[in-house]
């Protein structure tokens, strides 16, 4: 194994870290997060509609996203309540449910609409955001 030695000017490193800290709330980054969230919502909605058996307009209309700010900036994509209350049941399904008195409440076969959407399109959304971050860093470094 080769030893790697890197010499870095501490002041320059601190300047670059401050630039990255300010980068979190930049317009380009927020736009990229919003674009990635909308793409995930669109793909999830399409997958849900293609797997629906019955009527679930409330669930279809409940897709939403929220931009996080501050130290843990990012974007959350999911379902608004009360329409999205059943999203986990439709996605994952349930086993046969019986009450204490023995009444049968049925079971739901999961369509895996959201799980497969996350697995398939989350890396694409992450790549879009990373490209936006790279462009913003190059833009900042080009000015100095």
Residue, then its C-alpha position, 0 to 999 in steps of 0.5 A: x500500500x502506498x503512503x499518501x501525504x497531502x499538504x494543505x494550507x489551513x487558512x485556504x481549507x477554512x475558506x473553502x469550507x466556509x464557501x461550502x457551508x454557504x453553498x447549502x442555501x444557494x438558489x442553484x442547489x435549492x432548484x436542483x433539490x426541488x427538481x429532484x423531488x418533483x421527479x420522484x413525485x412524478x415517477x411515484x405517482x405514475x407507478x401508483x396509478x399503474x398499480x392501482x386496482x380500486x379508487x384511491x384519488x386521495x393517495x394519488x393527490x397526497x404526494x408532496x415534498x418539503x425542503x429542509x433548511x439549516x445544518x441538515x439541509x435536503x429534501x423530503x419526498x412523501x405523502x401529505x396527511x390525511x390523504x397519505x395515511x394508507x401509503x405504507x399499507x398500499x406499498x408494503x401490504x398487510x397480512x391477514x388481520x383478525x380481531x380478538x372476537x375473530x372477525x376478519x379484516x382482510x389483507x392487502x397485497x402490497x404493490x411496492x409502488x413507492x419502494x420500487x420508485x425509491x430504489x430505481x430513481x433515488x440514485x438519478x435524483x442524487x446525481x442531479x443534485x450532485x451535478x448542481x453542487x459541482x456547477x455551483x462550486x465551479x461557479x464560485x471558484x471561477x469568480x475568485 
